[in-house]
Structures are given as C-alpha cells and as structure tokens.
Amino acid sequence: MTDTPPKDDLARHAAKMAKKKAARDKIMATKSDQKGLIIVHTGKGKGKSSAAFGMIFRCIAHQMPCAVVQFIKGGMSTGERDLILSKFQDICQFHTMGEGFTWETQDKARDMEMAQAAWEKAKELIRDPANKMVLLDEINIALRYDYLDVEEVVTFLQSEKPEMTHVVLTGRNAKEPLIEAADLVTEMELVKHPFRAGIKAQIGVEY
C-alpha cells in the first residue's frame, strides 16, 4: 500500500499546479483566432498517413465533410479506405488516383500522368468550401520526383484554398517551399522499425 504524501507536500503540489494552470490559462486567452491550416506530415518514421487519417476520422465524427486523394498507393485494400467507402461515403469522398509506388509501376510517364490527374482532383475538392479537410496522401512523393511542381502546389494553397479549409499533405522528404508555407509541420523520426528485423507490413498496423 502506498503511503499518503505529507500534507505540506500535497499543499506545495496544489500550489504549483494552480500556478501552472494560471500561466496556461493566460497563454490560452491569447489564442482566439481560427483558420484553415496547411498541415505537413513528413520524415522517415512510420505514422504520417496514420496520423492524417486520424484527423479525417475526427472530421467524420464531428459530421464535417472531408475528402481524401491518394497520390501513390494503388489498388491495395487498406482498413481506412475500406471503412470510409463502406460506412462514410456520404461525408468523406475517397479517391485513390495512384497505381502504386514508382518502383512497382516502372513507368515514369504514366506516374506523372496519374499524379497530375490526382492534383486536378485535389484542387477541385479543396476549392469546394463544403469540404472542411482534404487529405493529400503521399503527395510529397509525387513532389519529390517532380511529378508535380511544388511552387504550383504552394501557390494554389496560398491563393485558392478557402479560408477555413484544412489541407493535410503527407509523405517523406517534403520540399522546403511546402514546409515554409505550412502552418503545422510534423517530422516523424525513425528510431526503430520491425522491417529491419525481417518483419513485413502487417494488417492493422501498416494498412
């Protein structure tokens, strides 16, 4: 059984937490603005798309119309896509526009064509103010290989994205102009990964 801390320790802790809460409340009182964010998930670590889909499901839970465009991933079934298509098509549009990773297709011209088509669909969805969030999954891969022009993407987001629409862009190696333009950037750092120990991608974890 754990001994109860002395009363003076409890009093010091309560005073410390009250001081911390007052400081926090003061900071929060200055944060009153709202805006649609440009959000980038990048880095070599796992979790970029997973975190983005977490936000998409939050939108769905709040009955906020949203949309997903997948730039690279092809026809492989994934849990998030299957769930959205089977249960939430009325509130979340889902477009898988890629045909697989570049080393699978081995056709640069076709990859570029598909990336351009995905970007046109993305622009259409972003321009629609009814969509409160649009996820551009793995667009950073298309930008990395110059299938899309990063300056064009940044200019569009800065000039045509509706004021209150959030746009999430995922994929490793995000280009600097996109990072500079973004409101929120998270870099997933790889510390340890089971793939290096010979463990393949597993259902429920990777897809």
N, C-alpha and C positions, 0 to 999 in steps of 0.2 A: 504493500500500500504506500502511495506517495504521500510524504508529509506536506501539509499545507504551508506555504511560504509565510514567514512572519508578516504581521500587519504592516510594518513600516515598508517592507519590500513591495507589498501589494499597493500601498499608497503611492510609492515612488513610480511604480509601473503605470498606475492610473494617471498620475500627473504627466508622465512622459507621453502616454498615448493621447491625452487631451491636448497637449501642446502640439503633437504631430498632426492631430485632426484639425486643429485651428489653422495651422500652416497650410495643410492640404485644402481646406475649405476656401482659404484666401486665394490660393492659386486657381482653384476651380471656378471661383467667381469671375475671374478674368477671361474664362474660356466660354464665350457666349455665341460665337459665330458658327455657322454651318455652311458647308459647301460640298459639292460633289468632288470626290478625291480621285486622283490618279495614283494607283497603288501598284507597286512593282514587287514581285517575289522572285528573287534570283539566288545565285550561289550554287555550289556543287552538292550541297546536302539534300537529303530527301525531305519532302514536305511542302514544296512550292505549290503544286496543284492541290494537294490535300487541304492546305490552309485556305486556298482560294475557294474551293468548293464548300468549305465550312461557312464562309461568308454568303455564298449563294444559298445554302440551306437556311441560314439565318433570314435572308430576304424572303424565302418561301414561307418560313414560319410566321413572318410578320405580314404575309399577304402582299408583298411588294413585287410587282412584275420585274422579271430579270431575264437574262439571256446568257448563253454560253456559245462561243465559237472555238472549236478545237482546230488548231492550225497544222499540227503534225500527226497526232495519233490517228490511226486509221480505223479499220472496222472492228478491232478487237473489243469485245464486251468488257465494260467496266461497271462496277457497282453503282457509281454515282450517275452514269448515263442511263443505265437500265432503270434505276429508281425514278429519275426525273421523267423519262419517257413513259413509264408505266403509271405514274401517280400524279405528276405535277406539270404536264404539258400545258395546262390551262394558264399557268402563271410563269413558267420558265421555258423559253424557247431554247432548243438544243440543236446545234449544227456541227456535225463532225465533217470538216472540209478537207482534212489531210488524207493522205493514203499510206501513212506510215513514216518512220524515220528515214532520213536521207540515205542511210546505208542499206536500207531494205529496198527502196524503190530503184536506186541507182539510175535515176533519170532526172537530171537537173532541170531540163526544160519543163518537164511535167510538174516537178516540185514547185517551180516558180509560178507556173500557171495556176496551180491549186492554191498557193499562198496568196496570189493576187485575188483569186475568187473569194477566199476566206476574208481578206481585208475589205473587199467590197461589201460582203455580208455584214462584217463588223461595223462598218461605217453606217450602214442602213439601220442597224439595231441601236447604235449609240445615238444617232440623230433623233430617234423616237423618244421623246421625253417621258413616255409611259414606262419605259424601262429604267428602273432605279439603279440597277447594277448590270454591267456587261463584263463577263469574264472572257478574256482573250488568252486561252490556254496554249502555252508553248509558242506564243508569238515571238518571244525573244530568240528562239532557234531560227525562225524564218528571217529575223533581222540580222542575226549573227552571220548567216550565209548570204546576206544581201539579196534574198528573195524579195524583200521589201525595203524601201528607202526609209531609214529611221527618221530623217528630217521631215519627210512627208507625214509619217505617223505622229510625230510630236506636234507639228503644225496643226494637223487636224484636231488633235486632242485639245490643244490650246485655243483654237478658234471656233470649233464647231460642236464640241461636247456641251450638251445642256448644263446649266449651272449646277443643278442638284444631282446629276448622274455620276455614279461611281464607276470607274473603269479599272479592272484588275488585269495586269499583264504578267504572265508567268514565263519561266524558262531561265536556264543558266546563261551566264555571260551577257547580261543586259548591257546595252550600249550606253556610253556616258551621256549623250544628249537626252536619252529617256530618263536616266537617273536624275539628271539635273531638272528636268521638267516635272518629275513626280512629286507628290505631296508626302507619300509614305513609301519607303523602300526598306525591305527586309531581305537580308542575305542569309540564306540557310548554309551554315558551316558544317562540313562533313567531318565528324570526329571518328565515327566507326560505322561500318556498313556490313551486313551479313553477306553481300555479294562477294566480298573479298575472301570470305571463308567458304566459298563454293555453294552458297545457298541462293537459289533462284528466286525471282519475284513470286510472291505468294498472294493468293486471293484474300481480300480483306485487309491487306497491308499495302500493297502496291496498286491494286486495281479491284 
